[in-house]
């Protein structure tokens, strides 16, 4: 964290003043521990400092919160009359919990506790970003206990650019997410990534491939562009897909070479679409 505090602050006269290893300023409430404390105080405010960019600031406060049982999320932001930006970073448990209703259709849960904890990032005239505390005392404390592990926060499990590139290459090769996780765990034993994170990332890769189309529309477009022989059966009223016949070039070659032997395997409602599937190999 100390490397981020080397940047200049601006005095009231407008001239930059060098910072020489500043110590964190005490927040309004409660007081925080210094950055070099061996036992971090749970749920403490991050130290005041000036950062070169907004991204560096967010990474710094996330690293601070990771060791203290919470995480930040980007809250509201606004543009000041001077043209500078002001961003609020709130606790990731700031979202309200859903009301308990018996008629709810989905059994969902949330980690939200309406936590008021938040800090402010203000863009300086020099283009840097300064971290400030909100003056109201209620924004300096949490209304929940610290997390037992950083893996409880999705923001701490976010895939880096390098990890995302590895996951994309494994996805393109058809490797399952659990095998990808085993590889990532061997490369970095301290990783917080969970299988569900990789499943969600693979779903994002599929959405990129489909380019906004549904799975069925993307499949039909791929068949048409690839020149694969296929036939579509649609409901005449709803225009919904009722059946799809696909004859891959390899299958046609097998049939022409072994037309006297057919291997037929028929499954019934064992796929994600709950539809029968018949494989025929010549």
DAPEHU-V444371 format. One record per residue. N is the residue number from 1. RES is the residue in one letter. SS is DSSP state (H for helix, E for strand, L for the rest). PSI is psi as a letter, one per 40 degrees, with the letter a starting at -180 (999 if undefined). D_CENTER is the distance of its C-alpha to the mean C-alpha in Angstrom with 1 decimal. Layout:
n=N res=RES ss=SS psi=PSI d_center=D_CENTER
n=N res=RES ss=SS psi=PSI d_center=D_CENTER
This chain:
n=1 res=X ss=L psi=d d_center=23.7
n=2 res=X ss=H psi=d d_center=27.3
n=3 res=X ss=H psi=d d_center=26.6
n=4 res=X ss=H psi=e d_center=24.9
n=5 res=X ss=H psi=e d_center=28.0
n=6 res=X ss=H psi=e d_center=30.4
n=7 res=X ss=L psi=i d_center=29.9
n=8 res=X ss=L psi=i d_center=32.7
n=9 res=X ss=E psi=i d_center=32.9
n=10 res=X ss=E psi=h d_center=35.2
n=11 res=X ss=L psi=i d_center=38.3
n=12 res=X ss=L psi=d d_center=40.0
n=13 res=X ss=L psi=e d_center=42.4
n=14 res=X ss=L psi=e d_center=39.6
n=15 res=X ss=L psi=h d_center=40.1
n=16 res=X ss=E psi=h d_center=37.3
n=17 res=X ss=E psi=h d_center=38.0
n=18 res=X ss=L psi=i d_center=36.8
n=19 res=X ss=L psi=h d_center=34.8
n=20 res=X ss=L psi=g d_center=36.1
n=21 res=X ss=L psi=g d_center=33.8
n=22 res=X ss=L psi=i d_center=33.3
n=23 res=X ss=L psi=i d_center=32.6
n=24 res=X ss=L psi=h d_center=30.0
n=25 res=X ss=L psi=i d_center=31.8
n=26 res=X ss=L psi=h d_center=32.1
n=27 res=X ss=L psi=i d_center=30.1
n=28 res=X ss=L psi=d d_center=32.1
n=29 res=X ss=L psi=h d_center=31.3
n=30 res=X ss=L psi=i d_center=30.7
n=31 res=X ss=L psi=i d_center=31.5
n=32 res=X ss=L psi=i d_center=29.0
n=33 res=X ss=L psi=i d_center=29.8
n=34 res=X ss=L psi=i d_center=30.1
n=35 res=X ss=L psi=d d_center=27.4
n=36 res=X ss=L psi=e d_center=29.6
n=37 res=X ss=L psi=h d_center=30.1
n=38 res=X ss=L psi=d d_center=29.8
n=39 res=X ss=L psi=g d_center=28.8
n=40 res=X ss=L psi=i d_center=26.0
n=41 res=X ss=L psi=h d_center=26.7
n=42 res=X ss=L psi=i d_center=24.2
n=43 res=X ss=L psi=f d_center=22.3
n=44 res=X ss=L psi=i d_center=24.1
n=45 res=X ss=L psi=i d_center=23.6
n=46 res=X ss=L psi=i d_center=22.5
n=47 res=X ss=L psi=i d_center=25.5
n=48 res=X ss=L psi=h d_center=26.7
n=49 res=X ss=L psi=i d_center=26.5
n=50 res=X ss=E psi=h d_center=26.3
n=51 res=X ss=E psi=i d_center=23.7
n=52 res=X ss=L psi=d d_center=24.2
n=53 res=X ss=L psi=i d_center=21.0
n=54 res=X ss=H psi=d d_center=18.4
n=55 res=X ss=H psi=d d_center=15.6
n=56 res=X ss=H psi=d d_center=17.9
n=57 res=X ss=H psi=d d_center=18.4
n=58 res=X ss=H psi=d d_center=14.8
n=59 res=X ss=H psi=d d_center=14.4
n=60 res=X ss=H psi=d d_center=17.7
n=61 res=X ss=H psi=d d_center=17.2
n=62 res=X ss=H psi=d d_center=14.0
n=63 res=X ss=H psi=d d_center=16.2
n=64 res=X ss=H psi=d d_center=18.9
n=65 res=X ss=H psi=d d_center=17.1
n=66 res=X ss=H psi=d d_center=15.7
n=67 res=X ss=L psi=e d_center=19.4
n=68 res=X ss=L psi=e d_center=20.5
n=69 res=X ss=L psi=f d_center=18.6
n=70 res=X ss=L psi=a d_center=16.2
n=71 res=X ss=L psi=i d_center=13.2
n=72 res=X ss=E psi=i d_center=13.0
n=73 res=X ss=E psi=i d_center=11.3
n=74 res=X ss=E psi=h d_center=12.7
n=75 res=X ss=E psi=a d_center=15.7
n=76 res=X ss=E psi=i d_center=18.5
n=77 res=X ss=E psi=i d_center=20.0
n=78 res=X ss=E psi=i d_center=23.5
n=79 res=X ss=E psi=h d_center=26.0
n=80 res=X ss=L psi=i d_center=29.1
n=81 res=X ss=L psi=d d_center=32.6
n=82 res=X ss=L psi=e d_center=32.8
n=83 res=X ss=L psi=e d_center=29.9
n=84 res=X ss=L psi=i d_center=27.6
n=85 res=X ss=E psi=i d_center=24.1
n=86 res=X ss=E psi=h d_center=23.3
n=87 res=X ss=E psi=h d_center=19.8
n=88 res=X ss=E psi=h d_center=19.2
n=89 res=X ss=E psi=h d_center=16.5
n=90 res=X ss=E psi=i d_center=16.6
n=91 res=X ss=E psi=i d_center=15.9
n=92 res=X ss=L psi=e d_center=12.8
n=93 res=X ss=L psi=f d_center=15.5
n=94 res=X ss=L psi=e d_center=17.3
n=95 res=X ss=L psi=i d_center=16.8
n=96 res=X ss=L psi=i d_center=20.0
n=97 res=X ss=L psi=i d_center=20.6
n=98 res=X ss=L psi=i d_center=21.8
n=99 res=X ss=L psi=h d_center=25.6
n=100 res=X ss=L psi=h d_center=27.2
n=101 res=X ss=L psi=i d_center=29.0
n=102 res=X ss=L psi=d d_center=30.9
n=103 res=X ss=L psi=e d_center=30.5
n=104 res=X ss=L psi=h d_center=26.7
n=105 res=X ss=L psi=d d_center=26.0
n=106 res=X ss=L psi=h d_center=22.6
n=107 res=X ss=L psi=g d_center=22.2
n=108 res=X ss=L psi=i d_center=18.9
n=109 res=X ss=L psi=i d_center=18.0
n=110 res=X ss=L psi=i d_center=16.0
n=111 res=X ss=L psi=e d_center=15.7
n=112 res=X ss=L psi=h d_center=17.0
n=113 res=X ss=L psi=e d_center=20.3
n=114 res=X ss=L psi=f d_center=21.0
n=115 res=X ss=L psi=h d_center=20.8
n=116 res=X ss=L psi=e d_center=22.5
n=117 res=X ss=L psi=h d_center=21.4
n=118 res=X ss=E psi=i d_center=20.5
n=119 res=X ss=E psi=i d_center=21.4
n=120 res=X ss=E psi=h d_center=22.3
n=121 res=X ss=E psi=h d_center=21.7
n=122 res=X ss=E psi=h d_center=24.7
n=123 res=X ss=E psi=h d_center=25.5
n=124 res=X ss=L psi=i d_center=28.9
n=125 res=X ss=L psi=d d_center=31.7
n=126 res=X ss=L psi=e d_center=31.2
n=127 res=X ss=L psi=e d_center=27.6
n=128 res=X ss=L psi=i d_center=26.1
n=129 res=X ss=E psi=h d_center=23.9
n=130 res=X ss=E psi=h d_center=25.4
n=131 res=X ss=E psi=h d_center=23.8
n=132 res=X ss=E psi=i d_center=26.0
n=133 res=X ss=E psi=i d_center=26.4
n=134 res=X ss=L psi=h d_center=27.1
n=135 res=X ss=L psi=d d_center=30.8
n=136 res=X ss=L psi=h d_center=30.6
n=137 res=X ss=H psi=d d_center=30.7
n=138 res=X ss=H psi=e d_center=28.5
n=139 res=X ss=H psi=e d_center=25.4
n=140 res=X ss=H psi=e d_center=26.0
n=141 res=X ss=L psi=i d_center=25.6
n=142 res=X ss=L psi=i d_center=23.3
n=143 res=X ss=L psi=f d_center=24.4
n=144 res=X ss=L psi=i d_center=22.9
n=145 res=X ss=L psi=i d_center=23.3
n=146 res=X ss=L psi=i d_center=21.1
n=147 res=X ss=L psi=i d_center=18.7
n=148 res=X ss=L psi=d d_center=20.3
n=149 res=X ss=L psi=i d_center=17.5
n=150 res=X ss=H psi=d d_center=14.3
n=151 res=X ss=H psi=e d_center=12.6
n=152 res=X ss=H psi=e d_center=13.1
n=153 res=X ss=L psi=h d_center=10.3
n=154 res=X ss=H psi=d d_center=6.6
n=155 res=X ss=H psi=d d_center=6.4
n=156 res=X ss=H psi=e d_center=8.9
n=157 res=X ss=H psi=e d_center=7.5
n=158 res=X ss=L psi=h d_center=4.9
n=159 res=X ss=L psi=h d_center=6.9
n=160 res=X ss=L psi=i d_center=9.7
n=161 res=X ss=H psi=d d_center=11.6
n=162 res=X ss=H psi=d d_center=14.2
n=163 res=X ss=H psi=d d_center=12.3
n=164 res=X ss=H psi=d d_center=10.7
n=165 res=X ss=H psi=d d_center=14.3
n=166 res=X ss=H psi=d d_center=15.7
n=167 res=X ss=H psi=d d_center=13.5
n=168 res=X ss=H psi=d d_center=14.7
n=169 res=X ss=H psi=d d_center=18.3
n=170 res=X ss=H psi=d d_center=18.3
n=171 res=X ss=H psi=d d_center=17.1
n=172 res=X ss=H psi=d d_center=19.9
n=173 res=X ss=L psi=e d_center=22.3
n=174 res=X ss=L psi=e d_center=21.7
n=175 res=X ss=L psi=h d_center=20.6
n=176 res=X ss=L psi=i d_center=19.2
n=177 res=X ss=H psi=d d_center=15.8
n=178 res=X ss=H psi=d d_center=17.8
n=179 res=X ss=H psi=d d_center=19.9
n=180 res=X ss=H psi=d d_center=17.1
n=181 res=X ss=H psi=d d_center=15.9
n=182 res=X ss=H psi=d d_center=19.6
n=183 res=X ss=H psi=d d_center=19.8
n=184 res=X ss=H psi=d d_center=16.8
n=185 res=X ss=H psi=d d_center=18.4
n=186 res=X ss=H psi=d d_center=21.7
n=187 res=X ss=H psi=d d_center=20.5
n=188 res=X ss=L psi=g d_center=18.8
n=189 res=X ss=L psi=e d_center=20.1
n=190 res=X ss=L psi=e d_center=18.1
n=191 res=X ss=L psi=i d_center=14.7
n=192 res=X ss=L psi=e d_center=12.6
n=193 res=X ss=L psi=h d_center=10.6
n=194 res=X ss=L psi=i d_center=11.8
n=195 res=X ss=H psi=d d_center=13.1
n=196 res=X ss=H psi=d d_center=11.0
n=197 res=X ss=H psi=d d_center=7.7
n=198 res=X ss=H psi=d d_center=10.1
n=199 res=X ss=H psi=d d_center=11.5
n=200 res=X ss=H psi=d d_center=8.5
n=201 res=X ss=H psi=d d_center=8.1
n=202 res=X ss=H psi=d d_center=11.9
n=203 res=X ss=H psi=d d_center=12.0
n=204 res=X ss=H psi=d d_center=10.2
n=205 res=X ss=H psi=d d_center=12.9
n=206 res=X ss=H psi=d d_center=15.5
n=207 res=X ss=H psi=d d_center=14.8
n=208 res=X ss=H psi=d d_center=15.4
n=209 res=X ss=H psi=d d_center=18.5
n=210 res=X ss=H psi=d d_center=19.8
n=211 res=X ss=L psi=f d_center=19.5
n=212 res=X ss=L psi=e d_center=19.4
n=213 res=X ss=L psi=i d_center=22.0
n=214 res=X ss=L psi=i d_center=22.1
n=215 res=X ss=H psi=d d_center=22.4
n=216 res=X ss=H psi=d d_center=26.2
n=217 res=X ss=H psi=d d_center=26.6
n=218 res=X ss=H psi=d d_center=24.7
n=219 res=X ss=H psi=d d_center=26.8
n=220 res=X ss=H psi=d d_center=30.1
n=221 res=X ss=H psi=d d_center=29.3
n=222 res=X ss=H psi=d d_center=28.7
n=223 res=X ss=H psi=d d_center=32.0
n=224 res=X ss=H psi=d d_center=33.8
n=225 res=X ss=H psi=d d_center=32.7
n=226 res=X ss=H psi=e d_center=33.3
n=227 res=X ss=L psi=f d_center=36.7
n=228 res=X ss=L psi=h d_center=36.3
n=229 res=X ss=E psi=h d_center=38.9
n=230 res=X ss=E psi=i d_center=37.6
n=231 res=X ss=E psi=h d_center=38.9
n=232 res=X ss=E psi=h d_center=37.1
n=233 res=X ss=E psi=h d_center=38.5
n=234 res=X ss=E psi=i d_center=37.5
n=235 res=X ss=L psi=h d_center=38.7
n=236 res=X ss=L psi=d d_center=41.3
n=237 res=X ss=L psi=d d_center=40.5
n=238 res=X ss=L psi=e d_center=36.8
n=239 res=X ss=L psi=f d_center=36.0
n=240 res=X ss=L psi=i d_center=33.5
n=241 res=X ss=E psi=h d_center=33.3
n=242 res=X ss=E psi=d d_center=35.6
n=243 res=X ss=E psi=i d_center=36.1
n=244 res=X ss=E psi=h d_center=35.2
n=245 res=X ss=E psi=h d_center=37.4
n=246 res=X ss=E psi=h d_center=36.1
n=247 res=X ss=E psi=g d_center=38.5
n=248 res=X ss=L psi=i d_center=36.9
n=249 res=X ss=H psi=d d_center=39.3
n=250 res=X ss=H psi=d d_center=39.3
n=251 res=X ss=H psi=d d_center=40.3
n=252 res=X ss=H psi=d d_center=43.1
n=253 res=X ss=H psi=d d_center=44.4
n=254 res=X ss=H psi=d d_center=44.5
n=255 res=X ss=H psi=d d_center=46.3
n=256 res=X ss=H psi=d d_center=48.9
n=257 res=X ss=H psi=d d_center=49.5
n=258 res=X ss=L psi=g d_center=49.6
n=259 res=X ss=L psi=e d_center=50.7
n=260 res=X ss=L psi=e d_center=52.9
n=261 res=X ss=L psi=h d_center=50.1
n=262 res=X ss=L psi=h d_center=47.1
n=263 res=X ss=E psi=h d_center=44.3
n=264 res=X ss=E psi=h d_center=42.8
n=265 res=X ss=E psi=h d_center=39.9
n=266 res=X ss=E psi=h d_center=39.0
n=267 res=X ss=E psi=i d_center=36.2
n=268 res=X ss=L psi=h d_center=35.8
n=269 res=X ss=L psi=f d_center=32.6
n=270 res=X ss=L psi=e d_center=30.7
n=271 res=X ss=L psi=i d_center=27.8
n=272 res=X ss=L psi=e d_center=24.8
n=273 res=X ss=L psi=e d_center=27.0
n=274 res=X ss=L psi=f d_center=29.8
n=275 res=X ss=L psi=i d_center=32.3
n=276 res=X ss=L psi=i d_center=35.1
n=277 res=X ss=E psi=h d_center=34.7
n=278 res=X ss=E psi=h d_center=37.7
n=279 res=X ss=E psi=h d_center=37.8
n=280 res=X ss=E psi=h d_center=41.1
n=281 res=X ss=E psi=h d_center=41.9
n=282 res=X ss=L psi=999 d_center=45.3
